Amino acid sequence: METLLAAPDTRRRRAFATAAMLEVLYASGLRVSELVSLQPEQVSLAQGLVRVIGKGGKERLVPLGDEPVQWLRDFIAGPRGELLHQRPCDALFPSAAARRR
């Protein structure tokens, strides 16, 4: 797992996004579908929690550790905005076309 988490070249914006996604997946146990449907307002970095809408529309709070919270802080503060190029997007992790991944 450590090899997988260290694989992305985080000097590149898209790879940084991939690394942040992997860190959140590993720490939280979210399904990939839950991760890609996350919106920024569902994440509380101050509390280290993610509000997830799962299967059947059920909502739950998922705790994150310090490391994935820091990855998200760094991603939101830098690469996310650079990837969006000022385009609106409701996804926390935007695709290259600034649409939901």
N, C-alpha and C positions, 0 to 999 in steps of 0.2 A: 504494500500500500504506500509506503514511503517513496518508493521509486515512481509510482504513478503520480503522487502529489507533487513530486519534484520535477516531473517531466516537462511541463510547459515553460517556454522561454518567456518569463514575465516582463522582459524588456519590451515586448510587443503588446499593444493594447488588447488584441483579440485573445492572445495567449494568457494575459493577465485575467481576463474575464473567465477563461476556461479554468484557470487555477482557483479563482474565487469560487466558481461553481463546484469544483471537486471538493474543496475544503468544506463548503456548506453541506454538500451531499454526505460526505464522510462523517462529519460531526453530528448531523441531525437525523440521518436515516430517512430523509424525505424521498419520495418517489421522484423520478426524473420529471414526470408530468406535473407534479406539484412545484418543483423547482422552477421550471420554465414558465409556469403561470403566475409566479410571484410578482406582486406589484410593490413598489417602494414603500407604500404606506402600510404594508403588511409586516414590515421589519422594524423592530424596536432595538436599535443598537444600544441605547442606554440601558435597557433591561436585558439585552441578550436573548430576545425572543423573536420567533417568527410565528405569525398567525397564518395557519395553513387551511385552505379549503380542500379537503380530500375527497375520496370516493363518496358518492352519494350526497355531495354537498355538505358533509359534516366538517365542522370547524374545530380545530384544536390548536393549542399553543405548544410550540416546540422550542426547547431551550437550545441555545448555541453556546459553545465555549468561547473563551477569550480569543483564540487564534482565528476561528472563522469570522468573529465579529470584527477583528482588525482587518482581515482580508476584505470584508464588505465595506468597511470605512474607507479603505484605500481605493477600492474599486469605484465607489460612489463619488469620492472626491476627485478622481482623475480620469481613468480610462472610460468610465461610463459616458461622461459628457463628451469626451473626444470621439467615441464611437457614434454618438447620436448626431453630431454636427448640427446642434440646435433644432433638430427635428423632434416633435413630440412623440412620446412612446410611453405606454402604460406598463411595459414589462421592466422588471428590475434588470434582467439580463437581455438587452436588445440584440437582435440579429444585425447583420451587416447592413441591412436595408432599413434598420430602425423599426422593425416590426417585432412582434412577439416571436421568440425563438421557437 
